[in-house]
Amino acid sequence: MSSHLQIIAELEALTETQARIISALATRLAELGDVETGRDEIAEADKAYRALIGCDELPDIP
């Protein structure tokens, strides 16, 4: 694999890890606060994030 493709693959893996972390943190914050409002905000933020990175099928956090 060329170095450019390796860098892209590593950045993709990093982005997916960041998405899982952000989702987990947002879920935990919603649990601590207003759950209904938090879920709406999380859903909107998740939708915007997925549109930004161009990925609609990130794996869910177990």
C-alpha positions, 0 to 999 in steps of 0.5 A: 500500500502506498504511503498516501493510501496508508495515511488515508486508511489511518485517518479513516480509522481515527475518524471512526474512533472519534465518532464512537467516542463522541457518541458515547460521551454525548449519550452519557451527557444526555443521561446526566441531563434532560434525556429527551432534549439530549437525545434530540441534540445528539441525533441532530449532531450525529446527523450533521457529523455523518453528513460532514464525513460522508458516512451514513453507516458508522458502527454503533457502540456496543 
